[in-house]
Amino acid sequence: KAEYLFLQLQARDQDLALYEAKMDTYTKLEGKMSAKIHELQGQVAYYEGKFKE
C-alpha cells in the first residue's frame, strides 16, 4: 500500500513538473505577444497621426 501511494505521488510530481513547464512556456509566449501587440499599437497610432496631417 505504501509503495502504491509512493508511485501515485511520483506520478503527481511528474504531472506537476510538466504543468509548470507548460505554464513557463505559456508565460513567455504571452510576454512576446504582449510586446508585439504594443509594437503594433504604436505603429497604428503613428500611421493614424500621419493620415490626419
C-alpha positions in Angstrom: 0.0 0.0 0.0 2.8 2.4 0.9 4.5 1.6 -2.4 1.3 2.3 -4.3 0.9 5.7 -2.6 4.6 6.5 -3.3 4.0 5.7 -7.0 0.9 7.9 -7.0 2.9 10.8 -5.5 5.7 10.3 -8.1 3.2 10.4 -10.9 1.7 13.6 -9.5 5.1 15.2 -9.2 5.8 14.4 -12.8 2.4 15.9 -13.8 3.1 19.0 -11.8 6.6 19.4 -13.4 5.0 19.0 -16.8 2.3 21.6 -16.0 4.9 24.0 -14.6 7.0 23.7 -17.8 3.9 24.3 -19.9 3.0 27.4 -17.8 6.5 28.7 -18.2 6.3 28.4 -22.0 2.8 30.0 -22.0 4.0 32.9 -19.9 7.0 33.5 -22.2 4.7 33.4 -25.3 2.3 35.7 -23.6 5.1 38.2 -22.9 6.2 38.1 -26.5 2.7 38.5 -27.8 2.1 41.4 -25.4 5.2 43.1 -26.6 4.2 42.6 -30.3 0.7 44.0 -29.6 2.2 47.1 -28.0 4.5 47.5 -31.0 1.6 47.2 -33.5 -0.5 49.6 -31.5 2.4 52.1 -31.7 2.6 51.7 -35.4 -1.2 52.1 -35.8 -1.1 55.3 -33.8 1.9 56.6 -35.8 0.1 56.0 -39.1 -3.2 57.4 -37.9 -1.3 60.5 -37.0 0.3 60.6 -40.4 -3.0 60.4 -42.2 -4.5 63.2 -40.1 -1.8 65.6 -41.2 
